[in-house]
Amino acid sequence: MLRSVRESGAATRLTAILLMLAIAAALVLTGSRGGRLPQSDWYEISRQRILQADLMYRMGMYLDLVMPHEELPGVGGPRQLKEKAIADYEREVLVGRPNPVALYRLGVIYGDRGYLEQARQALVRAATLDEEHAGLFFSLAAVYTPGPRPRPLGPQAITRLRHQEQWLAGLALATYYDRLGEAPAAAETRVWAAGLTRQFGNRLVLLLSVYGGLGLIGLIILLVATIRWAFWVRQEPRPARPPLLVPWEPLDALEIVALLYFAMAVTGVLAGLLLARVLPHAPDYVRVAVIAVQYLLATGGAMYVMWARIAGANHRKLSILGLRLRRPAWLAAHGIGGYAVLVVLLVLTTVMLPGGNPLGLVPGQTGERLLSGAHSVPARVGLFVLICVLAPVMEETIFRGFVFPGLRRRMTMSGAVTMSALLFALMHNSLAALVPITLIGIVLAVLYERNLSIVPSIICHALNNTLVFFLMLLTV
C-alpha cells in the first residue's frame, strides 16, 4: 500500500515536471521567433550572432596596422582573419532569416574594397529587413551607388553613423570622402579610424594574453596529469570514495531544473512585455534592472523550493548545498586551475566544431544582448554584478549544489556529471552553444566531485563569465 502511494506520488510529480518543461519550451520557442521582442532587441540579437566575426575582422584591421606582413601561429595573418570573418558574415545572410547586421557589415566592407554595386545591394537588403535602421542603411546605399559622385550625406546621418559602430563608420566615411574628392577629410577619417583600431587591438591583445596565460597553465596541468597517469598507472588505485549522501533524490533534482526553466520562461515573457510595451524607451539601467529582477525571481524561487526540500537540516543547509570553506586557498587554486583546463578544452572544441573560430573564444549567453545596449556606467556596473557575481553563485548553488549531488545519489559519477552538464547547457536555450556549455558544465561538476564544495565551481564559473563580459564590453 505504502509503495503504491509512493509510486503514485512520483508519477504525479513526473507529470508536473514534463508539463512545466513543455510550457517553458513553448514560451521560449515563441520568444525566439521574435514574437515579443522589440525591433531594437532583434538588432542586438543579430549582432550577437556575429560577435566572433566582428572580433576577427577588427583584429585583422589591427594586424594590418602593427604587423601587416606577419602571421600568428594557428590564426594566420590579417588577410586570413578578414576573409574568414567575411565568410561568417556571408553564411549569416544565407540562412532562412537573413541577418541584417551581417548585411550591414558586408555592405561597408564591399564598399571599402571598391565593389560598389555589391555594397549597395547588401545595404538595401539590410534596410528591408530592419525598419529601425533602414534610414541609415539607405543613406549608406546611396554612398555606394555607382556613378561619378555619391549623394551627399546630411550632418544627422554622419553623426548617427559615427555613433552606431565607429569601426564601420571609419570605413564608410573614408570611402565617402574619397568618392567626393575631399582628400583632407578622408585622411582625417582614416587617422581617427586607425586610432580606434589601435585602441581596440591593444585591449584585445591584453585580454587574449590573460586567456593565453590561463591556457598555458591548463596545458601544464593536463600534461602533468597525463604523465602521472602514464607512469603511475600500475600503482594501487585509491579506495573509491562513497558519494555524498544528500536528503533528496534525482526526482527532486529534475523537479528543480523544470521549475527553474519554467520560472525563467514565464518571467522572461513578462519582462519582455514590460520592456516592449510599457518601457520601450527606458534608459539602459532600467532595462538592466528589469532583467536582474526577472533573473533573481526565477532563481530565487528555485532556491526557495530547494531550501524546503532539505528537511531536518536547518543548521547545516548551506553545508549540504556545497558551501564548504575548509582550506579556502586550496579551493581557490582548484577553481583557477579548473578554469585554466577549461580554456584549453574550449579552444580545442571550438576549433574542431563546424564554424569554429581561430581565436577559440566561446562567448556566453547571459546578458550579451543587454550589454550591447548598455552604455551608461550604472547599467554596466549592474550587468557586471549580475553576470559575474550573482549568476555564478546562484547557478552553482542550484546545479552543482543541488542537482548534481541529487543525481549522484543514484547514478555513477560519469552519469551524474554528464546529465547535470546537459541540463545546465539546455537551460541556456542555445543549440549553437550546446557543446561548449555542456563542456563547461562537465568541468564544473568534476570540480565539485573532487572537492565536495561549490566554491571552486563558483570561482571557475565567475572567471569564465568575467572574461566574456570584458570581451563583450570591448566590442561595444
Secondary structure, DSSP 8 states (H G I E B T S, - for coil): -HHHHHHHHHHHHHHHHHHHHHHHHHHHHHHHTTTT--HHHHHHHHHHHTHHHHHHHHHHHHHHHH-TT--BTTTB-HHHHHHHHHHHHHHHTTSSS--HHHHHHHHHHHHHTT-HHHHHHHHHHHHHH-STTHHHHHHHHHHTSSSSS-----HHHHHHHHHH-HHHHHHHHHHHHHHHT-HHHHHHHHHHHHHHHHHHHHHHHHHHHHHHHHHHHHHHHHHHHHHHHHHSTTS-----------S--HHHHHHHHHHHHHHHHHHHHHHHHIIIII-TT--HHHHHHHHHHHHHHHHHHHHHHHHHHSTT-TTTHHHHTT---SSHHHHHHHHHHHHHHHHHHHHHHHHHSTT--TT-----STTHHHHHT--SHHHHHHHHHIIIIIHHHHHHHHIIIIIHHHHHTTS-HHHHHHHHHHHHHHTT--STTHHHHHHHHHHHHHHHHHHS-SHHHHHHHHHHHHHHHHHHHHH-
